[in-house]
Amino acid sequence: MVSIVPSPASHHRTVSTVRRHSVRSATVLTVDEHSSAGSSVGDLTEAAGCVRPADGFDLDVTQTDLAAPTRLDAASLDLLFAGARTTNTFTPEPVDPDVVHRAYDQLRWAPTSMNIQPLRLTALVSRAARESVVAHLGPRNQAKTLAAPLSVVAAYDPAFHTHLDVLAPHREGLREQLEGQPERRDAMARTNALIQLGYLIVALRAEGLQVGPIGGLDPLGVDAAVHAENGWRTLAVLNLGHAPDPADPTAQRPRAGRLEAAQAVLTR
Ligand SMILES: Cc1cc2nc3c(=O)[nH]c(=O)nc-3n(C[C@H](O)[C@H](O)[C@H](O)COP(=O)(O)O)c2cc1C
């Protein structure tokens, strides 16, 4: 559990503005036994208190809590970073796909360029969906992905601009401009979805999960397997579980070195 340390000098003032908006498309899909191509189960707009466009309003929820804490405590930071490990194999305890929705509900508040939020996720719940994706992973990534309690395909939506009226109302006309610029859209979407992928890994760890990211795959093959209907473009697969498999000495590899801040951070 992530706990927080309140700032001793916090100001107890909350500023809230509420306007209405709408986003029709789900951002997290679950592929289950009944839908090999993916069925929408994640209407995340409801979680944000959003409403449907039918009522004619635009909704946007902004909350700035000036009493917010200034720093996570050491245990919480450890859960997210130094104490967390990449995990290859897991105990068989199932992972409820709802956790992906909960993690997304957190990460969506983290920033992207112009707030474009291009990350899209597909939880592979059925064996058939999992196998269709595993066929396009590198040989060393296949067995562990088949065995993981849950696998999720992380992708970007090159048609993210269709949501810009809601996501970036401050950039009037950008949606129309990007309509004719597919290469620019692709670069924007890819860059920002990769940023969101980092947020996702941390959000899943914050949910108490072990994460094993897989970038060694054929993205076009995975796209053909699970993105044929929505045109999303694969970035990675994330394998999820509750704990490393205690019977597998390679469940987590020995921790490799890290650069020191002095090597990676300059002060000028
Ligand atoms: C985007 C990304 C792609 C990765 N791709 C693979 C992969 O294809 N196969 C694999 O075994 N590990 C993969 N990893 C795992 C990394 O090797 C691992 O996270 C890193 O070495 C740190 O390990 P640690 O968390 O145990 O310190 C990937 C990690 C990330 C973030």
The ligand as a MOL file (V3000), in Angstrom:
LIG
                    3D

  0  0  0     0  0            999 V3000
M  V30 BEGIN CTAB
M  V30 COUNTS 31 33 0 0 0
M  V30 BEGIN ATOM
M  V30 1 C 10.4400 -1.5140 -22.2520 0
M  V30 2 C 11.0910 -2.7570 -21.6720 0
M  V30 3 C 11.2770 -3.8610 -22.4900 0
M  V30 4 C 11.8370 -5.0270 -21.9640 0
M  V30 5 N 11.9450 -6.1240 -22.7610 0
M  V30 6 C 12.3400 -7.3010 -22.2300 0
M  V30 7 C 12.3330 -8.5050 -23.0010 0
M  V30 8 O 11.9690 -8.5040 -24.1800 0
M  V30 9 N 12.7130 -9.6640 -22.3970 0
M  V30 10 C 13.1140 -9.7000 -21.0920 0
M  V30 11 O 13.4340 -10.7810 -20.5860 0
M  V30 12 N 13.1440 -8.5730 -20.3150 0
M  V30 13 C 12.7650 -7.3850 -20.8610 0
M  V30 14 N 12.7580 -6.2340 -20.0860 0
M  V30 15 C 13.2000 -6.3290 -18.6880 0
M  V30 16 C 14.4940 -5.5360 -18.4140 0
M  V30 17 O 15.6120 -6.2370 -18.8650 0
M  V30 18 C 14.5620 -5.2880 -16.9000 0
M  V30 19 O 13.4430 -4.5320 -16.5380 0
M  V30 20 C 15.8180 -4.5250 -16.4840 0
M  V30 21 O 16.9510 -5.2980 -16.7720 0
M  V30 22 C 15.8060 -4.1740 -14.9920 0
M  V30 23 O 15.6820 -5.3460 -14.2290 0
M  V30 24 P 15.4140 -5.2550 -12.6140 0
M  V30 25 O 14.0940 -4.5570 -12.4790 0
M  V30 26 O 15.3580 -6.6760 -12.1690 0
M  V30 27 O 16.5320 -4.4980 -12.0340 0
M  V30 28 C 12.2420 -5.0720 -20.6020 0
M  V30 29 C 12.0410 -3.9380 -19.8000 0
M  V30 30 C 11.4510 -2.8090 -20.3060 0
M  V30 31 C 11.1850 -1.6360 -19.3910 0
M  V30 END ATOM
M  V30 BEGIN BOND
M  V30 1 1 1 2
M  V30 2 1 2 3
M  V30 3 2 2 30
M  V30 4 2 3 4
M  V30 5 1 4 5
M  V30 6 1 4 28
M  V30 7 2 5 6
M  V30 8 1 6 7
M  V30 9 1 6 13
M  V30 10 2 7 8
M  V30 11 1 7 9
M  V30 12 1 9 10
M  V30 13 2 10 11
M  V30 14 1 10 12
M  V30 15 2 12 13
M  V30 16 1 13 14
M  V30 17 1 14 15
M  V30 18 1 14 28
M  V30 19 1 15 16
M  V30 20 1 16 17
M  V30 21 1 16 18
M  V30 22 1 18 19
M  V30 23 1 18 20
M  V30 24 1 20 21
M  V30 25 1 20 22
M  V30 26 1 22 23
M  V30 27 1 23 24
M  V30 28 2 24 25
M  V30 29 1 24 26
M  V30 30 1 24 27
M  V30 31 2 28 29
M  V30 32 1 29 30
M  V30 33 1 30 31
M  V30 END BOND
M  V30 END CTAB
M  END
